[in-house]
């Protein structure tokens, strides 16, 4: 199933007064870039978390936020950085004496300084934490991927509609192409008749000129390849797995054929049609940038 690279998912799990909340969000990216923000006491699990996510997604810039809450006093402890507190006290007392500051809230001030008092999670076995966290992570991933698939389905429908429009344009170009040479022959004959007036027109010379012109503006190969690309696009959209890069390459080839068609044709109607063709191809190119 096609997946968008944009998605969001949230999962929660509570066990023994401990609650883990996992939020995952992503945007399009060329590679699989996973960034994880989690409490410091879970740093040892970061690699395991990243591998679990990487097993289920292959592209996108993914941000993962993990939050921990506890209602148990046994889970946390308050740490005092005594040397740092002593240094702050010394400097504050020095300021009081030097500038004659009358203050009785020195203790309050020291307690507010960074790193003096810190709340830490009581160390626990990583496997125990992982067992609870994994449930929240899996739920977040399920919701995250579900959203990606929903958006992917919408992208698929839109791209297929645009692909149908491209086929209609190519059909119109194919229908118009045979008349280009015939109209050129008529114009050439008419022009020569005006220039030569009553002189006999060399039919062989005209035929040779028409042959050269026909070879130069022939777009049969380009149209054949465009029809092939149109069918390939449908087939890729129906396939499984990561298809974003395949689609990107295919659209580049479609655009190449459209450019060649435009450059070879000297017909204004075909030129206008190729402009419409390139516009639709560009719309598809923009859409597939967000496909995993």
C-alpha positions as CSV (number, residue, x, y, z in Angstrom):
1,X,0.0,0.0,0.0
2,X,1.2,3.5,-0.9
3,X,2.3,5.7,2.0
4,X,2.7,9.4,2.3
5,X,5.9,10.5,4.1
6,X,3.7,12.9,6.1
7,X,2.1,11.4,9.2
8,X,1.4,11.6,12.9
9,X,0.7,8.9,15.5
10,X,0.4,8.8,19.3
11,X,0.5,5.9,21.7
12,X,0.2,5.6,25.5
13,X,0.7,2.9,28.1
14,X,0.3,2.9,31.8
15,X,1.6,0.3,34.2
16,X,2.2,0.4,37.9
17,X,1.6,4.1,38.2
18,X,4.0,4.8,35.3
19,X,2.8,6.3,32.1
20,X,4.7,6.4,28.8
21,X,3.5,8.6,26.0
22,X,5.0,8.3,22.5
23,X,4.4,10.8,19.7
24,X,5.7,10.4,16.1
25,X,5.5,12.8,13.3
26,X,7.2,13.1,9.9
27,X,7.6,15.1,6.8
28,X,9.1,14.2,3.4
29,X,12.8,13.6,3.2
30,X,15.2,11.9,0.7
31,X,16.4,9.4,3.3
32,X,15.2,7.7,6.5
33,X,16.2,10.3,9.1
34,X,14.9,9.4,12.6
35,X,15.4,11.8,15.5
36,X,14.4,10.8,19.1
37,X,13.9,13.0,22.1
38,X,13.5,11.0,25.4
39,X,14.2,11.3,29.1
40,X,17.9,10.9,30.0
41,X,17.4,7.7,32.0
42,X,16.2,6.0,28.8
43,X,19.2,6.9,26.7
44,X,20.4,3.3,26.7
45,X,17.2,2.4,24.8
46,X,17.6,5.0,22.0
47,X,19.2,2.6,19.6
48,X,16.6,-0.1,20.2
49,X,13.8,2.5,19.7
50,X,15.3,3.7,16.4
51,X,15.7,0.2,15.0
52,X,12.1,-0.7,15.9
53,X,10.9,2.4,14.0
54,X,13.3,1.8,11.0
55,X,11.9,-1.7,10.6
56,X,8.5,-0.2,9.8
57,X,9.3,2.9,7.8
58,X,11.9,3.5,5.1
59,X,11.8,7.2,4.2
60,X,11.0,10.6,5.7
61,X,12.3,12.9,8.4
62,X,10.7,11.4,11.5
63,X,10.7,13.1,14.9
64,X,9.9,10.9,18.0
65,X,8.9,12.4,21.4
66,X,8.8,10.1,24.4
67,X,7.4,11.4,27.7
68,X,7.5,9.6,31.1
69,X,5.2,10.4,34.1
70,X,5.1,8.7,37.4
71,X,2.9,8.9,40.5
72,X,5.2,6.7,42.6
73,X,7.7,8.4,45.0
74,X,10.0,5.5,44.7
75,X,10.5,6.2,41.0
76,X,12.3,9.6,41.4
77,X,14.9,11.1,43.7
78,X,16.1,14.6,44.3
79,X,19.9,15.1,44.0
80,X,21.8,17.9,45.6
81,X,25.0,19.2,44.0
82,X,26.6,20.2,47.3
83,X,29.9,21.7,46.0
84,X,27.9,23.9,43.5
85,X,25.5,25.0,46.2
86,X,28.4,25.9,48.6
87,X,30.0,28.0,45.8
88,X,26.7,29.9,45.2
89,X,26.3,30.5,48.9
90,X,29.8,31.8,49.2
91,X,29.4,34.3,46.3
92,X,26.0,35.5,47.5
93,X,27.3,36.1,51.0
94,X,30.2,38.0,49.5
95,X,27.8,40.2,47.6
96,X,25.7,40.8,50.7
97,X,28.7,42.0,52.7
98,X,30.3,44.0,49.9
99,X,27.2,45.9,48.9
100,X,25.3,45.9,52.2
101,X,22.4,43.9,50.8
102,X,19.8,43.0,53.4
103,X,18.4,39.6,52.3
104,X,17.2,36.6,54.1
105,X,16.2,34.5,51.2
106,X,19.6,33.2,50.2
107,X,18.5,29.6,50.4
108,X,15.6,30.3,48.0
109,X,18.0,31.9,45.5
110,X,20.4,29.0,45.6
111,X,17.7,26.4,45.1
112,X,16.6,28.1,41.9
113,X,20.1,28.0,40.3
114,X,20.5,25.4,37.6
115,X,22.0,22.0,38.6
116,X,21.8,22.6,42.3
117,X,18.7,20.5,42.8
118,X,17.9,18.0,40.1
119,X,15.1,15.4,39.9
120,X,16.3,12.0,38.6
121,X,14.6,8.8,37.7
122,X,15.7,6.0,39.9
123,X,17.8,3.6,37.8
124,X,15.9,0.6,36.6
125,X,16.6,-2.4,34.3
126,X,16.4,-1.4,30.7
127,X,14.3,-4.5,29.9
128,X,11.7,-3.6,32.4
129,X,11.3,-0.1,31.0
130,X,11.3,-1.4,27.4
131,X,8.5,-3.8,28.1
132,X,6.2,-0.9,29.1
133,X,7.5,1.6,26.6
134,X,7.3,-0.9,23.6
135,X,3.5,-1.1,24.0
136,X,3.2,2.7,23.7
137,X,5.7,2.8,20.8
138,X,3.9,0.1,18.8
139,X,0.5,1.9,19.3
140,X,2.1,5.2,18.1
141,X,3.6,3.4,15.1
142,X,0.3,1.8,14.2
143,X,-1.5,5.1,14.2
144,X,1.4,6.8,12.5
145,X,1.5,4.3,9.6
146,X,-2.3,4.3,9.3
147,X,-2.3,8.0,8.7
148,X,0.5,7.7,6.2
149,X,-1.5,5.0,4.3
150,X,-4.6,7.1,4.3
151,X,-2.8,10.1,2.9
152,X,-1.0,7.7,0.5
153,X,-4.3,6.4,-0.8
154,X,-5.4,10.0,-1.5
155,X,-2.1,10.7,-3.3
156,X,-2.5,7.6,-5.4
157,X,-6.0,8.6,-6.5
158,X,-4.9,12.1,-7.5
159,X,-1.8,10.9,-9.4
160,X,-3.9,8.3,-11.3
161,X,-6.4,11.1,-12.3
162,X,-3.5,13.2,-13.5
163,X,-2.0,10.2,-15.4
164,X,-5.3,9.8,-17.2
165,X,-5.2,13.5,-18.2
166,X,-1.7,12.9,-19.5
167,X,-2.9,10.0,-21.7
168,X,-5.7,12.2,-23.1
169,X,-3.1,14.8,-24.1
170,X,-0.8,12.2,-25.6
171,X,-3.8,10.9,-27.6
172,X,-4.5,14.3,-28.9
173,X,-0.9,14.7,-30.0
174,X,-0.9,11.4,-31.7
175,X,-4.1,12.3,-33.5
176,X,-2.7,15.6,-34.7
177,X,0.8,14.3,-35.7
178,X,-0.1,12.8,-39.2
179,X,-1.6,16.2,-40.3
180,X,1.6,18.1,-39.6
181,X,3.5,16.7,-42.6
182,X,0.5,16.9,-44.9
183,X,0.0,20.5,-44.0
184,X,3.6,21.3,-44.5
185,X,3.5,19.7,-48.0
186,X,0.5,21.9,-48.9
187,X,2.2,25.0,-47.6
188,X,5.4,24.2,-49.4
189,X,3.6,23.5,-52.7
190,X,1.6,26.6,-52.4
191,X,4.7,28.7,-51.7
192,X,6.6,27.3,-54.6
193,X,3.7,27.8,-56.9
194,X,3.7,31.5,-55.9
195,X,7.4,31.8,-56.5
196,X,7.6,29.9,-59.7
197,X,4.2,31.0,-61.0
198,X,3.7,29.2,-64.3
199,X,6.9,27.1,-64.2
200,X,6.6,23.4,-63.7
201,X,7.1,22.3,-60.0
202,X,9.6,19.5,-59.5
203,X,7.6,16.9,-57.7
204,X,10.6,14.9,-56.8
205,X,12.3,17.9,-55.2
206,X,9.1,18.5,-53.1
207,X,9.0,14.8,-52.2
208,X,12.6,14.9,-51.0
209,X,12.0,18.0,-49.0
210,X,8.9,16.4,-47.4
211,X,10.8,13.3,-46.5
212,X,13.5,15.3,-44.7
213,X,10.9,17.4,-42.9
214,X,9.0,14.3,-41.9
215,X,12.1,12.6,-40.4
216,X,13.0,15.7,-38.5
217,X,9.6,16.2,-36.9
218,X,8.6,12.5,-36.4
219,X,7.6,12.0,-32.8
220,X,6.4,8.3,-33.1
221,X,9.2,7.1,-30.8
222,X,8.5,9.7,-28.2
223,X,4.8,9.0,-28.1
224,X,5.5,5.3,-27.9
225,X,7.7,5.8,-24.8
226,X,5.2,8.2,-23.3
227,X,2.4,5.5,-23.6
228,X,4.8,3.0,-22.0
229,X,5.6,5.4,-19.1
230,X,1.9,6.0,-18.5
231,X,1.3,2.2,-18.1
232,X,4.4,1.9,-15.9
233,X,3.2,4.6,-13.7
234,X,-0.1,2.7,-13.1
235,X,1.8,-0.5,-12.4
236,X,4.2,1.1,-9.9
237,X,1.2,2.7,-8.0
238,X,-0.3,-0.8,-7.7
239,X,2.9,-2.4,-6.4
240,X,4.0,-2.8,-2.8
241,X,7.0,-1.5,-1.0
242,X,8.9,1.8,-1.4
243,X,8.0,3.3,-4.7
244,X,8.8,7.0,-4.3
245,X,12.3,6.9,-5.9
246,X,10.9,4.7,-8.8
247,X,8.2,7.2,-9.5
248,X,10.6,10.1,-9.3
249,X,12.8,8.5,-12.0
250,X,9.9,7.6,-14.2
251,X,8.5,11.2,-14.1
252,X,11.9,12.5,-15.1
253,X,11.7,10.2,-18.2
254,X,8.2,11.4,-19.0
255,X,9.3,15.0,-18.8
256,X,12.3,14.2,-21.1
257,X,10.0,12.7,-23.8
258,X,7.7,15.7,-23.5
259,X,10.6,18.1,-24.0
260,X,11.8,16.2,-27.1
261,X,8.3,16.1,-28.5
262,X,8.0,19.9,-28.1
263,X,11.5,20.5,-29.7
264,X,10.9,18.3,-32.7
265,X,7.4,19.5,-33.6
266,X,6.9,22.7,-35.6
267,X,3.2,22.6,-35.1
268,X,1.6,25.2,-32.8
269,X,-1.2,22.8,-31.7
270,X,1.3,20.1,-30.7
271,X,3.4,22.7,-29.0
272,X,0.5,23.9,-26.9
273,X,-0.4,20.3,-26.1
274,X,3.1,19.6,-24.9
275,X,2.9,22.6,-22.6
276,X,-0.2,21.1,-21.0
277,X,1.5,17.8,-20.9
278,X,4.5,19.1,-19.0
279,X,2.2,21.0,-16.6
280,X,0.5,17.7,-15.6
281,X,3.8,15.9,-15.3
282,X,5.1,18.6,-13.0
283,X,2.0,18.3,-10.9
284,X,2.7,14.5,-10.5
285,X,6.3,15.2,-9.7
286,X,5.3,17.5,-6.9
287,X,2.9,14.9,-5.5
288,X,5.4,12.0,-5.5
289,X,7.9,14.0,-3.5
290,X,5.8,13.0,-0.5
291,X,5.5,9.3,-1.3
292,X,7.6,6.9,0.8
